Amino acid sequence: MNAPILERKALIAAIESERARGKTIALANGCFDLLHVGHVRFLQAAAAAADVLVVAINGDASARRLKGEGRPLVPQDERAELVAAIRGVDYVTLFHEPSPAPLLAELRPDLQCKGTDYTADTVPEAELVRSWGGKVVIVGDPKDHSTSDLIARLGHET
């Protein structure tokens, strides 16, 4: 069964319920455009770090700001559906801000999971997460896969 894709208000209620049952909460975020093995490995490693994994996906406009014109290639609702089908993902939500910081501040997860292209000190939201006692954890395999590389290999511009 796929993870539910929730609007923010419903997600906050669901996470409050999980927390009331003593569950630890992790949040991972990204664009997840052209899903590839690096994404799957990252999300499964993030799922192993806590009892409940929330995946926040950049909405189309947010992804375009980060990745440039012509991106994302896959619309936000389809990206959310694909991520929701990955084993270990418990909840999926879209965010439209330039950063996941507002969502992190509302959810206050125990862990923020980021990929190996970061260190715990270079994650932009690290100080925010630590402000409520949360931890930043680096998960997944080395960053050898990227959507941009796939696009380049296909001969398309990003």
C-alpha positions in Angstrom: 0.0 0.0 0.0 1.3 3.4 -0.9 2.0 6.1 1.7 -0.7 8.8 2.0 0.0 12.1 0.3 -1.2 14.7 2.7 -1.7 18.5 2.8 0.2 20.2 5.6 -2.6 20.4 8.1 -3.5 16.7 7.8 0.2 15.8 7.9 0.7 17.7 11.2 -2.3 15.9 12.7 -1.0 12.5 11.6 2.5 13.2 12.9 1.1 14.4 16.3 -0.8 11.0 16.5 2.4 9.1 15.6 4.4 11.1 18.2 1.7 10.4 20.9 2.3 6.7 20.3 6.0 7.2 21.1 7.2 7.0 17.5 10.3 8.9 16.3 9.9 11.0 13.2 12.3 11.7 10.4 11.9 14.1 7.5 13.7 13.9 4.2 13.1 16.3 1.4 14.0 16.8 -2.3 12.7 17.3 -5.8 12.8 13.6 -6.8 12.6 14.4 -10.5 13.2 11.3 -12.7 13.3 8.9 -9.8 16.5 6.9 -9.8 18.3 4.3 -7.6 20.1 7.1 -5.6 16.7 8.4 -4.5 15.5 4.9 -3.5 18.7 4.2 -1.5 18.4 7.6 0.2 14.8 7.2 1.2 15.2 3.6 2.4 18.2 4.7 4.6 16.2 7.6 5.9 13.3 5.2 6.7 15.7 3.0 8.7 16.8 6.0 10.9 13.4 6.5 12.6 10.0 4.9 13.2 8.2 7.2 10.8 9.5 8.8 7.6 7.9 11.9 6.1 9.1 12.9 2.6 8.6 16.5 1.6 8.8 17.1 -2.1 9.4 20.4 -3.8 6.4 21.6 -5.7 6.8 22.4 -9.4 7.6 26.1 -8.9 10.0 25.4 -6.0 11.8 22.7 -8.1 12.0 25.1 -11.0 13.6 27.8 -8.8 16.2 25.3 -7.7 16.9 23.4 -10.9 16.1 25.9 -13.6 13.7 26.3 -16.5 12.5 23.1 -18.0 12.5 21.4 -14.7 11.0 19.5 -13.2 10.4 17.0 -16.0 7.8 15.1 -13.9 4.9 17.0 -12.4 4.7 17.3 -8.7 1.7 15.0 -8.2 3.3 12.2 -10.2 6.6 12.7 -8.3 4.6 12.4 -5.0 2.9 9.3 -6.2 6.2 7.6 -7.1 7.8 8.5 -3.8 4.7 7.3 -1.9 5.2 3.8 -3.5 8.7 3.4 -2.1 9.0 0.9 0.8 9.7 2.6 4.1 8.0 6.0 3.2 5.1 6.6 5.6 3.9 10.0 4.5 4.4 12.3 1.6 3.7 16.0 1.3 4.5 18.8 -1.1 6.1 22.1 -0.1 6.2 25.2 -2.2 8.6 27.4 -0.3 12.2 27.8 -1.4 13.3 25.8 1.6 11.8 23.0 3.8 12.5 25.2 6.9 8.8 26.3 7.4 7.6 22.7 7.2 10.4 21.5 9.5 9.5 24.2 12.1 5.9 23.1 12.0 6.6 19.3 12.2 9.6 19.5 14.5 10.9 16.0 13.5 13.4 14.1 15.6 15.6 13.8 12.6 16.2 15.6 9.4 17.7 13.2 6.9 19.9 14.6 4.1 22.0 12.9 1.4 25.8 12.4 1.3 26.4 15.5 -0.7 26.0 17.3 2.7 27.6 17.0 6.1 25.6 17.5 9.3 27.1 21.0 9.5 26.5 22.1 5.9 22.7 21.3 5.9 21.1 24.8 5.6 18.4 24.0 8.2 20.7 22.3 10.7 20.6 25.1 13.3 16.8 25.2 13.1 16.5 21.4 13.6 18.9 21.5 16.6 16.8 24.4 18.1 14.2 21.9 19.3 16.6 19.1 20.1 16.4 17.4 16.7 19.4 15.9 14.9 20.6 16.1 11.3 21.6 12.7 9.9 23.4 12.0 6.7 22.0 8.9 5.0 22.2 7.0 1.6 25.0 6.0 -0.6 27.6 8.3 -2.2 26.1 10.9 -4.5 26.9 9.0 -7.8 23.5 9.4 -9.3 21.5 12.6 -10.2 18.6 13.5 -12.4 20.8 16.2 -14.0 23.3 13.6 -15.0 20.6 11.4 -16.5 19.2 14.3 -18.5 22.7 15.1 -19.8 23.2 11.5 -20.8 19.9 11.6 -22.7 21.3 14.7 -24.6 18.7 17.1 -23.1 19.4 20.5 -21.6 18.5 21.2 -17.9 
